């Protein structure tokens, strides 16, 4: 991302769902899946946005399918892509009683990134159990109904991080964790002390630098707004 002209303003959109997204897939209503993916790649390449977080719920299937097709169609493109796994937690803090969604953005330039993505999902437990009482992990989710009903916990996410990267890993080399401020984010309902405490706990839990550090000022991604400067510092370090 270095440029001889010095510092440049670039547009980033770190929350973009692709055709085949596991929930509320609107792309394929008027065309085939292949045609939707092809058109999507065209729109991405024509966009004035430089970097994208290709997002899906409890999955990277649509990210991997998009990357494969896009690289074949635009092998010389300078666009930058990060996988963004969106996870619905069982934490509820806002007035609409919506569960808080966390976004795990992975370093796509790290060694064996695709393998680590799959490993993370294999180790990520959900709140569902099988008839035998065994915990169902993210890779066990198959149907639209499965994904629509899936939730997880901060404990399960942390456990999956430890399994994939190790307990002493510098997580900022591999991933960043975010949540929104509004909608399915952590803005607590006014006057609800218990929910405010949960919101603060989510704020402190969000991972930015090291596995033992907390982030007191959570970086929030709002729809239509590029990544905050501090986030861009981390992401540009990944792609240099």
TADAWO-V569725 format. One record per helix or strand of 2 or more residues. SS is the DSSP state (~ for helix, > for strand). FROM is the first residue (numbers start at 1). TO is the last residue. If there is no record, write none. Layout:
ss = <SS;SS>
from = <FROM;FROM>
to = <TO;TO>
This chain:
ss = <>;~;>;~;>;>;~;>;>;~;~;~;~;>;~;~>
from = <11;33;49;61;80;99;113;125;135;138;144;154;171;175;193;229>
to = <17;46;57;73;92;106;123;129;137;140;148;165;173;179;205;239>
